[in-house]
Amino acid sequence: MDEWIKVAVDAMGGDNAPGEIIKGAALAVQESKKIKVFLVGKEDAVRAELTKYTLPKEQVEIVNASEVIETAEPPVAAIRSKKDSSIVKGMKLVKEGECDAFVSAGSTGAVLVGGQVLVGRIKGVERPPLAPVIPTAKGAALLIDCGANVDARASHLVQFAKMGSIYMEHVLGVKNPRVGIVNIGAEEEKGNALVKETFPLLKECKDINFIGSVEARDIPSGEADVVVCEAFVGNVILKMYEGVGGTLLHKVKEGMMTSLRSKIGALLVKPALKETLKAFDLEQYGGAPLLGLNGLVVKTHGSSSAVEVKNSILQCIAFQEQKINEKIKDQITRKEDAKEEA
């Protein structure tokens, strides 16, 4: 099937590899006939895990990789020295056009370095950002950047806003997405030097629907569809989201088990509560795409379960079908060419 969306999956990356990774790949293949998965990793280990599933042979292929980049390894040195690692070989499949996307729960540093060095940036893109989808009261928002660029400049944040808007509109179907910059107050004059420099640039940008500053407390309520910040702030927001969500879930469960009355009440509200909590489960949204590259690279949590891996693979379908990279190239390259002509 020539129309397959081909996804290379790092079978050896993450705390739960290869078991949960291959289970997630199997779930993705079972759910969608559009996907062909290339499992990149130690062949014997991958084959052993695959025996647990009955999958269409034409939708699964093993790519042997004898090395693994560990989380603690220096990313640049690891990418250079471990040419036969699952991350390097998976990235090369994307670079050479054999795959449309690469998904990994492995070393974040190695994925970020490999994405820029091996897959390469789109012409005109200054810094590729990591952009996870996070749950809100109004659906979901894109947090951009959450871990790739801790020392970003104002021009980087403007590009993040443009790329994030394209992703939200065409992958998640949010028309004219509202863009907000993370700040410590609503007033334009507030913020650190980076926010103060970026704010007027976003305000003048005709390619986005900029609504101004967004305080951290407004993010869960869904005040913005694209939440723009540099990676240090974004990573703190993401980790706080995960921590508070996990703690609240634990406390709710604990409270429901305190007495016979609460246990009876828990049985009555369980179906509705389960559905509500599901909407705030980060696993349901897949991984974080590294936007602005010449191919799709998706980074999932190191502790990803099979569900998150599955959703990370499936999110590649909309990205590819909606030609997100082509749209980013068109907007960013067009602006750069206009500058050069001027």
Buried (B, 14 or more C-beta within 10 A) or exposed (E): EEEBBBBBBBBBBBEBBBBBBBBBBBBBBBEBEBBBBBBBBBBEBBEEBBEEBEBEEEBBBBBBBEBBBBBEBBBEEBBEEBEEBBBBBBBBBBBEEEBBBBBBBBBBBBBBBBBBBBBBBBEBBBBBBBBBBBBBEBEBBBBBBBBBBEEBBBEBBBBBBBBBBBBBBBBBEBEEBBBBBBBEEEEBEBBEEBBBBBBEBBEEBEBBBBBBBBBBEBBBEBBBBBBBBBBBBBBBBBEEBEEEBEEEBEEEEEEBEEEEEEEEEBEEEEEEBEEEBEEBEBBBBBBBBBBBBBBBBBBBBBEBBBBBBBBBBBBBBBBBEBEBBEBBBEBBBEBEEEEEEE
